[in-house]
Every structure is written in C-alpha cells, then in structure tokens.
Amino acid sequence: MKRFCAVAVAAFFSVGLACAQTAAPAAAAKPAAPAATTPATSSNCEAQAVDKNGKPLAGAAKASSIKKCESGSKGNASAACEAKAVGKNGKPLAGAAKASFMKKCEADAGK
C-alpha cells in the first residue's frame, strides 16, 4: 500500500511538471504578433483568441481569430445597427428591409 501511494504521488508531481513545461513555449510565442496592429488592440485580441474549452488558439486558427477581432470596429457597428433594426410596429426587420437598413446604418457608422 505504501508503494502504491508513493507511485501515485510521484505520478501526480510528474504530470504537474509536464503541464508546466508545455505552458512555457506558448507564452514565448506570444510576442510574435503582427507589427501593423496597435499594442492595446493586439493584446486584447490575443487574450480573446481561445477555443470553446478555454485553451489558447495556435497557428492559423489564432491568426484568423485575431484578424477577425481587429476588424471588430465594423462588427461593433453591425451589432449596434442590429439592435436598431426594428420596424414601426416594434417587430424586428427581416429580409430586404433589414438588409437595406443594415447597409445604410453601417455606412453611416463608418463616417
């Protein structure tokens, strides 16, 4: 029984060390952000680049996520316009009416 406990404790610590070693290279790779972005936007977008399980993205998925995040100013206008897309009767717009409203609203927001 003592051997089993000793092996379990040793395995516990070795797994902890293995996890700690895999986290260090990911932290070293963060400074390789695109140079064209501002530091505040880049760090915010990198912080948001996680998958549905909370793990940081890597490679093409990370680049795509950061690119989408940095062009988020258009997305913020889109979200604001989406909330305003309501007809005279209080119902949400749909179809061509919504498309026309969104196009005009986003153009006005971009000015």
N, C-alpha and C positions, 0 to 999 in steps of 0.2 A: 504494500500500500504506500509506503514511503517513496519507493521508486516511482510509482505512478504519479504521485503528487510532484515529485521533483521533475519528471519529464513534462508534466502539464505546465508547471511554472516556467521551465526553460522554453517550451514552445510558445507560451504567451509572450515572453520577452523577445524571442526571435521574430515573431510576427510583428510586434511593435517596431522593432528596428527596421524590418523590411519595408513597412509602410512609411516610416520616416525617411528612408533613403529614396523612395520613389517620389516623394513630395518635393525634394530639393531641386532636381533638374527642371521641374515645371516652373518653379519660382525663378530660376536662372533664365528661362526662355522669355519671360515677360518683357524685358527691355527691348525686344525686337519688334516694337510697334512701328507702323508706318510713319515716316517722317513728316508727311503732309498734314497730319492731324494736330490739333492743339493738345497739350498735355492733359488738361482737365477733361476734355471730351474723350480722349483715348483711354484714360484710366477708368472713367465711368463706364465706357462701353466694354472694356476688358473685364470689369467686375461683373457686368451683366451677362457675359459670354459663358453661361453654364447650361448643362443639359437638364432634362426633367428630373434627374436624380440628384442634382446639385453639384455634379462633378464639373470641373472646368473643361471647356471645349479645347480641341487642339487641331492644328492643321487647317484644312480647307473649311471645315465647319466653323472654326474660330474666326477665320478671315471673313467669311460670309456674314457671320453674326455681327462682327464689328462694323463691317461696311453698311449693313442694314441699320445698325444703331446710329452711326454717324450721319446718315441721311434721315435721321429721325425728326428733324425740324419739319419736313414735309409731312411726316406721319402725325406729328402733333397737330398740325393744321387740319389734317384729314380727320382726326378724332374730334376736334372742335366742330368741324363742319358736319360731321356725322350726327352730333348731338343737336345741331340746329336744323337738320333736315326733317322738318315737321310741317305738315300741311295746315291749311286754315282751320280744318276741323279737329286738329290736335293729333291726328294719326301720322305715323312715320311715312315719309315719301317712299315710293317704290318705282322701279323700272326707269323709264326715260326721264321722268320728272326728277327722280333722285340723282341720276347721272348728270343732268343739266345743272341742278343746284350744286352738286359737289364740285363740278368743273369750275363754275363761277366763283364759288366760295373759296376754293383753293387758290384760284388766280388772284383773288382779292387779298388773301392772306399772304401771298408771296410778294406783294408790293411793299 
